[in-house]
Amino acid sequence: MVFFEILGWLLAALSLCGAAYTVLAAVLAGGYAPRREAIASDLPGVTVLKPLHGAEPHLEDNLASFFAQEYRAPFQLVFGVQNERDPAIQVVERLRARYPRIDMALVVDGRRYGSNAKVSNLINMRAAAKHDVLVLSDSDIAVTSEYLGRVVAELQPSGVGAVTCLYTGWAGAGLGSRLCAMGIDYQFLPNAIAGVTLRFAEPCFGSTIALKRTVLDEIGGLEAFAGFLADDYEIGRAVRAKGYRIAIPRMVVRHVCNEKSIAACLAHELRWARTIRVVATAGHAGSIVTNAIPLALLGTILSGFTLFGVACLVTTLVARAVLKWRIDVCFGCNGGPLWLLPLRDVLSFGVFLVSLFGGSVEWQGSRLHVERGGVLSKW
């Protein structure tokens, strides 16, 4: 009995550290709040590579935002699928008809080069790219009309090897997608900003990876990442290993969450949590402090609802409410209602605990195993 009481006090105290971190993350969020900037008129031509897999909800709207770019230099859109019966082809053809003046190509090629199907798709698409600046972006991303100009401008200074973008969540389906959007807005986004600002992390996100062909060749081409689940992370690490830095502009793109159920949301998050555990073990372990509300709740229960435990719980609730308000104001988003945030945090803590064990993930209908170093293999 005494053991549980002591454990409760320790967890409650740890939750105060989490509350302090939460407030710090809220303060730091302002440093990456989007701002409008003039876009240079002498930017190079650019090719956007969009790997597709199925006609997911809102796909047409997501892709249409890339057709509607206000970019003063030539730009090309290349879409890729690996199956001639993929329903995403119909979406692309509708957009081709809507935007006949946009330079675009569709690549249908089923060749595989490793266990990562998306990277194999990108390798097949690369031959169709006309320009020396390449932008890789996932299919569930929507952008503003100034996106390409801002991204390519960030790539021009000497020493910049790649550009990536922070993103907010948008619920495209039911409760599952709402919880995923909240996880992005109130956990991923503030943690990413804190990590970058405090130099704990140098991320590279699949929402956007812009780089020049010369840099891509230096790091071994896309073929070097065909066997990794976290291909974005590995590309970023390879770029930094060559002495380049990764720039993050003060803008965000929108990640459309299409998970229709809570189970689908948790499966998606567990896949990434297990991957992070493998490729960044220390950072994954340290992320326990970001679970302030669940820690305080456990601490309060185990310590017998002491005044200290209850005070810790109230403090963490207030801290998380402040963070939500700050993120919503700075980034113009609203992942979900305040009353749902404690449940969202409890679910995140559950994902964290489960991710400490096992190494299998579900991805695009296949069950895969994440090995040491983030390499994928068939389960």
VEXDREN-2710 file (C-alpha; in Angstrom, 1 decimal):
% VEXDREN-2710
k/r/px/py/pz
1/MET/0.0/0.0/0.0
2/VAL/2.8/2.4/0.9
3/PHE/4.5/1.6/-2.4
4/PHE/1.5/2.7/-4.4
5/GLU/1.2/5.9/-2.4
6/ILE/4.8/6.7/-3.0
7/LEU/4.4/5.9/-6.7
8/GLY/1.3/8.2/-6.8
9/TRP/3.3/11.1/-5.3
10/LEU/6.1/10.5/-7.8
11/LEU/3.7/10.5/-10.7
12/ALA/1.9/13.6/-9.5
13/ALA/5.3/15.4/-9.2
14/LEU/6.2/14.3/-12.7
15/SER/2.9/15.7/-13.9
16/LEU/4.0/19.1/-12.6
17/CYS/7.1/18.8/-14.8
18/GLY/4.7/18.0/-17.7
19/ALA/2.6/21.0/-16.9
20/ALA/5.7/23.3/-16.9
21/TYR/6.7/21.8/-20.2
22/THR/3.2/22.4/-21.6
23/VAL/3.3/26.0/-20.7
24/LEU/6.8/26.4/-22.2
25/ALA/5.6/24.8/-25.4
26/ALA/2.6/27.2/-25.5
27/VAL/5.0/30.1/-25.2
28/LEU/7.4/28.8/-27.9
29/ALA/4.5/28.2/-30.3
30/GLY/4.5/31.9/-31.2
31/GLY/7.9/31.6/-32.7
32/TYR/6.5/29.5/-35.6
33/ALA/3.1/31.2/-35.9
34/PRO/2.4/31.6/-39.7
35/ARG/3.2/35.0/-41.2
36/ARG/2.9/36.3/-44.7
37/GLU/6.1/37.1/-46.6
38/ALA/6.9/38.5/-50.0
39/ILE/7.8/35.8/-52.5
40/ALA/10.7/36.3/-54.8
41/SER/10.0/36.4/-58.5
42/ASP/13.2/34.7/-59.7
43/LEU/12.7/31.3/-58.2
44/PRO/13.6/28.1/-60.2
45/GLY/11.3/25.6/-61.8
46/VAL/10.0/22.9/-59.4
47/THR/8.4/19.5/-59.7
48/VAL/6.0/18.2/-57.0
49/LEU/5.9/14.5/-56.5
50/LYS/2.6/13.1/-55.1
51/PRO/2.5/9.3/-54.4
52/LEU/-1.1/8.1/-54.3
53/HIS/-2.7/4.9/-53.0
54/GLY/-6.5/4.8/-53.3
55/ALA/-9.1/7.5/-53.5
56/GLU/-9.1/8.5/-49.8
57/PRO/-11.8/11.0/-48.7
58/HIS/-11.0/14.6/-49.6
59/LEU/-8.2/13.5/-52.0
60/GLU/-9.5/15.7/-54.8
61/ASP/-9.6/18.8/-52.6
62/ASN/-6.1/18.1/-51.3
63/LEU/-4.6/17.7/-54.7
64/ALA/-6.5/20.6/-56.2
65/SER/-4.7/22.9/-53.7
66/PHE/-1.5/22.1/-55.5
67/PHE/-3.0/22.9/-58.9
68/ALA/-4.0/26.3/-57.6
69/GLN/-0.4/27.6/-56.8
70/GLU/0.5/31.2/-57.4
71/TYR/4.0/30.4/-58.5
72/ARG/5.8/32.7/-60.9
73/ALA/8.2/30.1/-62.4
74/PRO/7.3/26.9/-64.2
75/PHE/6.0/24.1/-61.9
76/GLN/5.0/20.5/-62.6
77/LEU/2.9/18.1/-60.8
78/VAL/3.7/14.4/-61.0
79/PHE/1.3/11.8/-59.6
80/GLY/2.1/8.1/-59.1
81/VAL/0.1/5.0/-58.5
82/GLN/1.3/1.3/-58.5
83/ASN/-1.9/-0.3/-59.9
84/GLU/-3.7/0.6/-63.1
85/ARG/-7.0/0.0/-61.3
86/ASP/-6.2/2.4/-58.5
87/PRO/-9.3/4.7/-58.1
88/ALA/-6.9/7.6/-57.4
89/ILE/-6.4/7.7/-61.2
90/GLN/-10.0/8.9/-61.8
91/VAL/-9.4/11.8/-59.3
92/VAL/-6.2/12.8/-61.1
93/GLU/-8.0/12.7/-64.5
94/ARG/-10.8/14.9/-63.2
95/LEU/-8.2/17.5/-62.0
96/ARG/-6.4/17.3/-65.4
97/ALA/-9.7/18.3/-67.0
98/ARG/-10.3/21.1/-64.4
99/TYR/-6.8/22.6/-64.8
100/PRO/-5.8/22.0/-68.4
101/ARG/-3.0/24.6/-68.3
102/ILE/-1.1/23.0/-65.4
103/ASP/1.9/20.8/-66.4
104/MET/1.2/17.4/-64.9
105/ALA/2.0/13.8/-65.4
106/LEU/0.6/10.5/-64.1
107/VAL/2.9/7.5/-63.7
108/VAL/1.4/4.0/-63.3
109/ASP/4.2/1.6/-62.4
110/GLY/4.1/-1.3/-60.0
111/ARG/7.8/-2.0/-59.6
112/ARG/9.0/-2.3/-56.1
113/TYR/12.5/-1.6/-54.7
114/GLY/12.0/-2.4/-51.0
115/SER/9.4/-2.8/-48.3
116/ASN/8.3/0.8/-48.4
117/ALA/5.6/1.0/-51.1
118/LYS/5.4/4.8/-51.0
119/VAL/9.2/5.2/-51.7
120/SER/9.0/2.7/-54.5
121/ASN/6.2/4.8/-56.0
122/LEU/8.4/7.9/-55.7
123/ILE/11.3/6.2/-57.4
124/ASN/9.1/5.3/-60.3
125/MET/7.8/8.8/-60.6
126/ARG/11.2/10.5/-60.5
127/ALA/12.0/9.9/-64.1
128/ALA/9.0/12.1/-65.1
129/ALA/10.3/15.1/-63.2
130/LYS/11.4/18.0/-65.4
131/HIS/12.9/20.3/-62.9
132/ASP/15.9/20.3/-60.6
133/VAL/14.0/21.3/-57.4
134/LEU/11.8/18.4/-56.1
135/VAL/9.0/18.7/-53.6
136/LEU/7.8/15.4/-52.0
137/SER/4.4/15.6/-50.3
138/ASP/2.0/13.1/-48.9
139/SER/-1.5/12.7/-50.5
140/ASP/-3.3/13.8/-47.3
141/ILE/-1.8/17.3/-47.3
142/ALA/-3.6/20.5/-48.4
143/VAL/-1.8/23.8/-48.9
144/THR/-2.4/27.5/-49.5
145/SER/-1.7/29.2/-52.9
146/GLU/1.6/30.6/-51.7
147/TYR/3.0/27.3/-50.6
148/LEU/5.4/26.5/-53.4
149/GLY/6.8/30.0/-53.4
150/ARG/7.5/30.0/-49.7
151/VAL/9.0/26.5/-49.7
152/VAL/11.3/27.0/-52.7
153/ALA/12.4/30.4/-51.4
154/GLU/13.5/28.8/-48.1
155/LEU/15.6/26.3/-50.1
156/GLN/17.7/28.9/-51.9
157/PRO/20.2/30.1/-49.1
158/SER/23.6/28.5/-49.0
159/GLY/23.8/25.6/-46.6
160/VAL/20.1/24.6/-46.8
161/GLY/19.8/21.1/-48.0
162/ALA/16.1/20.5/-47.5
163/VAL/12.9/22.3/-46.5
164/THR/10.1/20.7/-44.4
165/CYS/6.8/22.1/-43.1
166/LEU/4.9/21.9/-39.8
167/TYR/1.3/20.9/-40.1
168/THR/-2.0/21.1/-38.4
169/GLY/-4.8/18.5/-38.3
170/TRP/-8.2/18.7/-39.9
171/ALA/-11.0/16.2/-39.2
172/GLY/-12.3/14.8/-42.4
173/ALA/-14.5/12.0/-41.1
174/GLY/-16.0/11.1/-37.6
175/LEU/-14.8/10.9/-34.0
176/GLY/-11.7/9.0/-35.0
177/SER/-10.5/11.7/-37.3
178/ARG/-11.4/14.4/-34.7
179/LEU/-9.1/12.7/-32.2
180/CYS/-6.3/12.4/-34.7
181/ALA/-6.6/16.1/-35.6
182/MET/-6.4/16.9/-31.9
183/GLY/-3.4/14.7/-31.5
184/ILE/-1.7/16.6/-34.3
185/ASP/-2.7/20.1/-33.1
186/TYR/-2.2/19.7/-29.3
187/GLN/0.6/17.1/-29.1
188/PHE/2.6/16.7/-32.3
189/LEU/2.7/20.4/-33.2
190/PRO/3.7/21.9/-29.9
191/ASN/6.2/19.1/-29.2
192/ALA/7.8/19.6/-32.7
193/ILE/8.1/23.3/-32.1
194/ALA/9.6/22.9/-28.7
195/GLY/12.0/20.2/-30.0
196/VAL/13.2/22.5/-32.8
197/THR/13.4/25.6/-30.7
198/LEU/15.3/23.9/-27.9
199/ARG/17.5/22.0/-30.3
200/PHE/16.2/18.6/-29.1
201/ALA/15.2/17.6/-32.6
202/GLU/15.9/18.3/-36.2
203/PRO/12.8/16.9/-37.9
204/CYS/11.9/16.2/-41.5
205/PHE/8.2/15.6/-42.2
206/GLY/6.4/13.8/-45.0
207/SER/4.1/16.8/-45.3
208/THR/6.8/18.4/-47.3
209/ILE/10.4/17.5/-48.2
210/ALA/11.9/19.9/-50.7
211/LEU/15.4/19.4/-52.0
212/LYS/17.5/19.8/-55.1
213/ARG/18.4/16.8/-57.3
214/THR/22.1/17.3/-56.5
215/VAL/21.4/16.9/-52.8
216/LEU/19.2/13.9/-53.4
217/ASP/22.0/12.3/-55.4
218/GLU/24.4/13.0/-52.6
219/ILE/22.4/11.1/-50.1
220/GLY/22.0/8.1/-52.3
221/GLY/18.8/8.9/-54.1
222/LEU/15.4/7.7/-53.1
223/GLU/16.6/4.1/-53.4
224/ALA/18.5/4.5/-50.2
225/PHE/15.3/4.8/-48.3
226/ALA/13.1/2.1/-49.9
227/GLY/13.4/-0.2/-46.9
228/PHE/12.5/2.2/-44.1
229/LEU/9.1/3.0/-42.6
230/ALA/10.1/6.5/-41.5
231/ASP/11.5/7.5/-44.9
232/ASP/11.0/11.2/-44.1
233/TYR/13.0/10.9/-40.9
234/GLU/15.8/9.0/-42.7
235/ILE/15.9/11.5/-45.6
236/GLY/16.3/14.3/-43.0
237/ARG/19.0/12.5/-41.2
238/ALA/20.9/11.8/-44.4
239/VAL/20.7/15.4/-45.5
240/ARG/22.1/16.6/-42.1
241/ALA/24.9/14.0/-42.3
242/LYS/26.1/15.7/-45.4
243/GLY/26.5/19.0/-43.5
244/TYR/23.3/20.7/-44.6
245/ARG/20.6/22.2/-42.5
246/ILE/16.8/21.7/-42.8
247/ALA/14.8/24.9/-43.0
248/ILE/11.3/25.2/-41.6
249/PRO/9.3/28.2/-42.9
250/ARG/6.8/30.1/-40.8
251/MET/3.8/28.5/-42.4
252/VAL/1.8/25.4/-41.9
253/VAL/0.1/22.9/-44.2
254/ARG/-3.0/21.0/-43.4
255/HIS/-3.0/17.2/-42.7
256/VAL/-6.4/15.8/-43.5
257/CYS/-7.3/13.1/-41.0
258/ASN/-9.5/10.4/-42.5
259/GLU/-9.7/7.8/-39.7
260/LYS/-13.3/6.9/-39.3
261/SER/-13.0/5.2/-35.9
262/ILE/-11.1/5.5/-32.7
263/ALA/-9.5/2.1/-33.4
264/ALA/-8.2/3.4/-36.8
265/CYS/-6.9/6.5/-35.2
266/LEU/-5.0/4.6/-32.5
267/ALA/-3.6/2.1/-35.0
268/HIS/-2.2/4.9/-37.0
269/GLU/-0.6/6.6/-34.0
270/LEU/0.7/3.3/-32.6
271/ARG/2.5/2.7/-36.0
272/TRP/4.4/5.9/-35.7
273/ALA/5.0/5.6/-31.9
274/ARG/6.7/2.3/-32.4
275/THR/8.7/3.7/-35.3
276/ILE/9.9/6.6/-33.1
277/ARG/10.8/4.2/-30.3
278/VAL/13.1/2.4/-32.7
279/VAL/14.7/5.3/-34.5
280/ALA/14.8/7.8/-31.6
281/THR/14.7/5.7/-28.4
282/ALA/15.8/8.4/-26.0
283/GLY/13.3/11.0/-27.3
284/HIS/10.5/8.5/-27.2
285/ALA/11.2/7.6/-23.6
286/GLY/11.5/11.3/-22.6
287/SER/8.1/12.0/-24.2
288/ILE/6.4/10.5/-21.1
289/VAL/6.6/14.0/-19.5
290/THR/4.3/15.3/-22.2
291/ASN/1.5/13.2/-20.8
292/ALA/0.7/15.6/-18.0
293/ILE/-3.0/14.9/-17.4
294/PRO/-2.7/11.0/-17.4
295/LEU/0.3/11.2/-15.0
296/ALA/-1.6/13.5/-12.7
297/LEU/-4.7/11.4/-12.8
298/LEU/-2.8/8.2/-12.0
299/GLY/-0.9/10.1/-9.3
300/THR/-4.1/11.4/-7.7
301/ILE/-5.7/7.9/-7.6
302/LEU/-2.7/6.1/-6.3
303/SER/-1.9/8.6/-3.6
304/GLY/-5.4/8.4/-2.3
305/PHE/-6.8/11.7/-3.7
306/THR/-4.5/13.8/-1.5
307/LEU/-4.7/17.6/-1.8
308/PHE/-1.3/17.6/-3.5
309/GLY/-2.5/15.1/-6.1
310/VAL/-5.8/17.0/-6.8
311/ALA/-3.8/20.2/-7.1
312/CYS/-1.5/18.6/-9.6
313/LEU/-4.4/17.4/-11.7
314/VAL/-6.1/20.8/-11.7
315/THR/-2.7/22.4/-12.7
316/THR/-2.2/20.0/-15.6
317/LEU/-5.8/20.6/-16.8
318/VAL/-5.3/24.4/-16.8
319/ALA/-1.9/24.0/-18.5
320/ARG/-3.3/21.9/-21.3
321/ALA/-6.2/24.4/-21.8
322/VAL/-3.7/27.2/-22.1
323/LEU/-1.8/25.3/-24.7
324/LYS/-4.9/24.5/-26.7
325/TRP/-5.9/28.2/-26.7
326/ARG/-2.4/29.3/-27.7
327/ILE/-2.2/26.8/-30.6
328/ASP/-5.7/27.7/-31.9
329/VAL/-4.8/31.4/-31.8
330/CYS/-1.4/31.1/-33.3
331/PHE/-2.2/28.7/-36.1
332/GLY/-5.8/29.4/-36.8
333/CYS/-6.9/25.8/-36.1
334/ASN/-9.4/24.1/-33.9
335/GLY/-8.6/20.4/-33.7
336/GLY/-11.5/19.7/-31.3
337/PRO/-13.4/20.9/-28.3
338/LEU/-11.7/21.6/-25.0
339/TRP/-13.9/19.0/-23.1
340/LEU/-12.5/16.2/-25.3
341/LEU/-8.8/17.1/-24.6
342/PRO/-8.5/15.0/-21.4
343/LEU/-9.8/11.9/-23.2
344/ARG/-7.4/12.6/-26.1
345/ASP/-4.5/12.8/-23.7
346/VAL/-5.5/9.6/-21.9
347/LEU/-5.6/7.8/-25.3
348/SER/-2.2/9.2/-26.2
349/PHE/-0.7/7.9/-22.9
350/GLY/-2.2/4.5/-23.7
351/VAL/-0.6/4.5/-27.2
352/PHE/2.7/5.5/-25.5
353/LEU/2.5/2.5/-23.1
354/VAL/1.6/0.0/-25.8
355/SER/4.3/1.3/-28.1
356/LEU/7.0/0.3/-25.5
357/PHE/6.3/-3.4/-26.5
358/GLY/6.1/-5.1/-29.9
359/GLY/7.4/-4.1/-33.3
360/SER/4.7/-4.9/-35.8
361/VAL/2.7/-2.2/-37.6
362/GLU/-0.3/-2.1/-40.0
363/TRP/0.4/-0.1/-43.2
364/GLN/-1.6/0.0/-46.4
365/GLY/-3.2/-3.3/-45.7
366/SER/0.0/-5.1/-44.9
367/ARG/1.4/-6.2/-41.5
368/LEU/5.1/-5.3/-41.3
369/HIS/7.8/-5.5/-38.6
370/VAL/9.9/-2.5/-37.7
371/GLU/13.4/-3.7/-37.1
372/ARG/16.3/-2.0/-35.4
373/GLY/17.2/1.2/-37.2
374/GLY/13.6/1.6/-38.6
375/VAL/14.0/-1.0/-41.4
376/LEU/10.8/-2.7/-42.5
377/SER/10.3/-6.4/-43.1
378/LYS/7.4/-8.6/-43.8
379/TRP/5.7/-9.9/-40.6
END
